[in-house]
Amino acid sequence: MAMIELIFVHGTWSSPDIWRTEFGSRIAGRLGYELTTARFPWSGWNTVSARETAAGDFIKFVNTRDSETAQRVVICHSHGGSVVMRALARDPQLPIDALVCIGTPFIHVSRLQEVVPGSLPPLRPVAAVLSMVFVLLLARVLSDAGYVGLRAAAAWAVRHPLPILAWLFVAYSATVIFVVIMWIREREKDKRLGRSDFEETDEWVDNLLREPNDDVWALKKRCQLPDCEAVPTLLIKTPGDEAHGALAAAQMVSLLARSVYNAPLRVLPTDLESEEDGFLKDVAKLVLASIAYTWRAFASIPIVAITAAVFLPFGIEFSRLAGRVFVAIGDTPPGRWTIAYLSPFDRSEERAKRSDQYRKAGAEDDSHAVEGLEKQLRAEWDLATRGMAHSRGYSDFRSAELIATWLKNVTHTADGSFPNVS
């Protein structure tokens, strides 16, 4: 008979005490294996840093377990699954033989402009404030000058052509210098991204393969999950999961805020480059670009504030990158995984499944037997509907039976060992 160790990992804002139930014994009873249990504690804070630290601690925890244990199964709830998945991403050879994640919300992180082409991130708070001040001062100057002031300035310019020509020369020189600098920067960017035709050298290839150094990429690496099963894995989902619903709602609000911000910018030009010549067209483009700049100046801060607020359920690290990061909630990590949905407990449906037991009790004309079946059904229903839907995966007896059945299915040898997944 195989010796199996069950390691339980709690989720966010929880503790190892949630596993002090008959959950493990129900699994053991269905498996028929000799079984021991252990609980892995971690802080439970809802931050990327807390889950990262817990992943490292879990690697040490597992590596120091008794090596004589035949098989080791890890059962996680909520972000406890994220912790163990992160540990497997860091150490695919982690000595565990099977993994079960109950109600785990997997967070997918990307750079916004890679997922939404053409999107323009909001201005940083300091830049937005300075832009607002500039726009307000310019509006005040134009308001004070008015038509009479502009007419007087035009008359002065006609009477004093040399100062005007000098200022035009300075402005033209500054514009040329700015355009040259921007052209050099764009050329270097094209080389770095492989968009220009030039000699393909080893240095060029190495440059293309160099990882970005921006904050969003760093966060993406910190949240990276395995893209295939390092060990046999079962993901259990509960319909009506409040945690998934809250994260999905936050994702939708961030999408709406980003759409509101970007909608005018898709119509208005955000730069002054013009493919067609013509003074009037250039003036029109300048006016439209100024409107777009004004919109960015005044809309950036509220958009960033809204996005930062709705990203808090994902972790404070996402709020700090509001407006520049794309965050999505998923049922699985990248790749193909095994998912099982735990349907709501319906007593009428359960009675139908146990119709043979009810008919047998009725045939024996034993009212106490029927009453006993109803009491058992009521007790199971109480467990299956206790608390939030997000937590029912470890209180519903059907979840334990589902896990035990799955473990039997992935067992392929007589001693109860699990298949290796490559």
N, C-alpha and C positions, 0 to 999 in steps of 0.2 A: 504494500500500500504506500502510495507516494506521500511524502511530507510536503505540505504547502504552507508558506508563510504569507498571510495577507497583511500588507502595509496600507494603512488608511491615511489619506491626506485631506485635511479640511480645506475650506475655501475662504473667501474674503470675509472679514469681520466675523469670523467664526473661531472655533477652538476644537481641539481633539475630542472634547466631551460629546460632540454630536454622534460619535461612533459608539458610545456606551449603550448600545441597544442589542437586540437579537439579530441584527443584520448579518454579522459574520457567522453566527451559529446556523442561521437559515441556509447560507451558502454552503457551509460545511455539511449540513444534513443532506442537502441535495447532491453534493459531490461524493460523499462517502470516503473522503480522504482524511488522513491525520492532518490536523491544521493548527497553526499557531497564529497569533495576531500581534501587530505592533502599530503604533500611531506616530506619525511624523508631525511634530509641531513647528509652526512658523508664525511670523508676526500677524499675518492676515491683512496687512495694510493694502489698500487699493492703489498701489503705485508700481511702476515698472521696476524701480530700484528694489522694492521689497520682494517682488517676485524673482528678480535676478539673484538677490542674496539668498533667498530660499532655495533656488535651483542649485546654487553652489553647495549649500548646506545639505541638500538632499543627496547630492552625489557623494559627499563624505559619509552621510548616514548609511546609504546602501552599501558602500564599499567596506564599511566596518561591520556589516552584519555577519552572522554565522555562515561561513562558507559551506557547512555541511547540510544546510537546508536544500532539499531536492529542487523545489521550485519556489519562485517568489512572484507574487501577484500584487500589483499596486492598484488600489481603488481610490479614486479621487473625486472630490465634489467641487463644482464651480471652478474658481481660479486655482484650486489645488491641481487641477489637470494642466493648467497653463504652466505651473511651476515644474511639474514632472516632464511635460513636453519640452520645456526650455532646457531642462537637464539633459534630456535625450539629444537635443540639438547640439549641446556642448560636448556630450560624451555618448555617442551612439553605441558604445560597447558597455554601457551601464549594465551591471549584472541583475537585470530583472527579466522575467520570462513572459509576462502578460500585463496589460494595462487596461484599466476601465476608467473612463471619464464620465461622470454624471453631471449633466447640465453645465458643462464647461463652455464659456463664451470665448471663442478664439478671435483675437484681435489681429487684423491685417493692416499693416502700415505701408504707405507709399508716399513718394514725393508728389505733390498735387499736380505739377505741370506734366508729369509722366502719365498720369491717369486721366487728366482733363486737359487735353492739348489746347493751347491758346489762352488758358486761364491766367489771370494776372493777380498775384498776391496783393493783399492790402498793404498800404504803407506802414512802416514801423511806427509805433506811437510817437517817438520824437520827431521823425520826419513828417508825420501827419500834423502834429501841432505846429511845426515851423511852416508847413505848407498853408495851414489855415491862417496863420498870422500874415503870411505874405499875400494871400488872396484878399484878406480883409483890408490890409494897408493899401493894396492896389485899388480896391474898390473905393476906399475912402479918398484916395488921390484923384481918381477919375470923377468921383462925385463932387469934390470941392472945386476941381477945375471946371467941369461943366463945358457947355458949348462955347461960352465966351472965352474961357481960359484956353481951350484948344485952339480957338481962332487966333487969340493973341500969340500963342506959341508958334503957330504957323507963320504969322506975320513977322515975328522976330527971326524965325529961321530964314525967311526970304531976305531980310535985311542983313543977316550975318551968315553968309554961306560958308566962310572958312571954318569957323568952329563946328558947324554941322558936318562938313566934310571930314574934319579931324575925328569927330566922334564916330562917324560912319566907318572910317578906316579902322579905328580901334575895335569896333564891334565886328567888322568883317574879319579882321585878323584873329580875334578871339574865336569866332565861329569856325574859321578854317582850322585853327589849332584843335578845337574841340572835335571837329569832324575827323581829323587825322587820328587823334587819340582813340576815338570810338571805332574807327576802321581797323586800327591795329589790334584793339581788343577783340573785335568780332573775328578777325582773321585768326588770332590765336585760339579763340573759342572753336572756330571751324576746324582747325587742325586737331584740337584736343578731342573733338567729337567725331572726327573722321569725315567731315562734310566737304573738305576740299581735296583737290587732286594734287598730290605731291608724292615724292618718293617714299615708298613703304620701307622703312628701316626698322630694325629691332627696337630702337628707341621709340619710334612712333607707335609701334604695336604695344610696347610696355606702357606708353602714355595712355593709350586707349583703354587698357585693362586696369589702369589705376583706379581704385575706388574713390568716389566723391568724398569730400571732406566737410560737407555741410551738416547742420544739426539734424535735419530730417533723416538723412542717410544713417547717421549714428544711431538715432532712435530706432530706425528700421532694423538695424543689425542687433540691437539689444532685445528686440521683440521677435527675432527670427525663430520660427518653429520648424521641426522636421517636415520634409515634403514627401515622406513615405514612412511606412511602418517599420521602425527599428525592431519592434517586438509585436506579436499579435495584439491588436488594439480594438476595443469596443467603445463607441461613443453613444451614451444613452441620453436622449432628449425627452423632455416633458412638455407637451403642448400647453400653451398658456404661461410659459416661463416668464416671470416678471422681470428677471435680470436681463434676459435677452430682449424683452420688449422695451425696457428703459434704454438700453444701449442702441437699439434700432431707432427709437424715437430721437435720441440725441444725434444719431447719424443723419436722420431726415432733416432735423432742424439746421444742422450745419450745412447740408446740401441746399436747403432753401435760402439760408443767409448768403451762401456763396453765389447762388444763382441771381439773387437780388443785386449783389454787388457787381457781378460780371455782365449783367444784361445790358446796361448802358455802354459799357466798354466794348461790347461786340459791335455796336453801331458807330460809336465815336472813335476817331483815331487816337491812339495813345503815343504816337511819335509824329515827327514832322517830315518824314521822308515822303516824297511824292514822285510817282512814276511818270506823271504828265507835267509838262511845262505850262506856264501861264500864271500871271500875277494874281488874278482873281481866284484861281483854284488854290494857289498857295495861301492866300489870305483866308479863304474859307477853311482850309485845312488847319491853319493856325488857330482860328476861332474855335473849331470843333475840338482840337487838341486841348485848348485852354479849358473848355467846358469839361472834358474828360478829366483833366488834372484837378479841377475844382471839385468834381464829384469824388475822386479818390481822396482828396484832402479831407472832406467832411464826412465821407462814408466809412473810411478805413477804421477809425476808432470804434464806432458802434458795432461794426461787423466783427472785428477782432474780439470785442468784449462778449458778444453773443456766442461766437464760436468757442471762445475760451471757457465760458460757463457751461456750455453743453458738452464739452470734452472732459469735464471733471469726472464723470462716472468712469471714463477710461483710465484716468490717472492724471496727476498734476503735470507730468511731463508732456502730455499732449496739449494741455492748455497753454503751455509756454510757447508752443509752435503754432498756435491758432492762425489760420489763414495761409499756412505754408505746407501743412501736412494733410494727407487724405487718410482717414481712418474708417475702416469698415468692420462690422461684426459678422462672423461666419460660424456655421455649424461645425466646420472641420478646419484643420490646418490645410495648407496647400496639398494638392494631390488627391489620391483615392483612399477612402477610409470606410470602415464598416460602421453604419449608424443604425440604432434601434430606437424607435419611438415608443414611449410608455403611454399607452392610451389612457384616458380618464377612466376611473373605476365606476362602472355602471352596475348597480346591484341586480337589475333585471337581466342584464347580459350575463352576469356571473351566475345567476340562478339557472339560466338556460344551459350554461356550460356544465353545471352540476345536476342537471335534470335527473340523471340516473340515481344519484344519491337521494334526491327528494322523492322520486317514485318508489324507491326501495323503502324509505321511511314511511311513506303513505300506505304501501302495501302491507306493512307490518302493523298498521293501525297504531303506531306509536307516536303520540303527539309530542312527547318529550324529545324524540329523535329529530322531528321537524323543527321544534323550538331550538334544539341544540345547533342545528345547521344554520338557523337564522341568527343565533347569537354569534356563531363563528363568523358568519358573513358580515354582521354588524361590526365586529371587532376589526376585521380586515378592512372594512370600509372606513372606519375611524382612522386607522393608520394611513390609508391611502389618500385621505382628504385632510390630513392634519397640516396646519401651517400653510406656508406659501407653496405654490406649485414648483418654485425653484428648488425647494428642499425636499420634495416628496420622493425624489429618486433614491434617498437612503432611508425613508420611512415606509415606503410601499413594499409589502412582502413580494409583490410580483417582480420588482427590480432585482431582488436577491435571487429569485428563481431564474430570471432572465440571464443574470451573470453566471449562475451555476451551469445552466444549460449551454451557454456559449463556451465556458471553460471546458466542458466535456467535449464539445464539437471540435475545439482546436487541439485537444489532446489526441495524439496519433500513435502513442506507444503504450504498452501494457502498464508501464510503471507510472504513467500520468505525466510524462514530460511534454513540453510544448514545442511546436515546430519553430525553427529559426526562420526569420524573415530577412531577406537580403535586399 
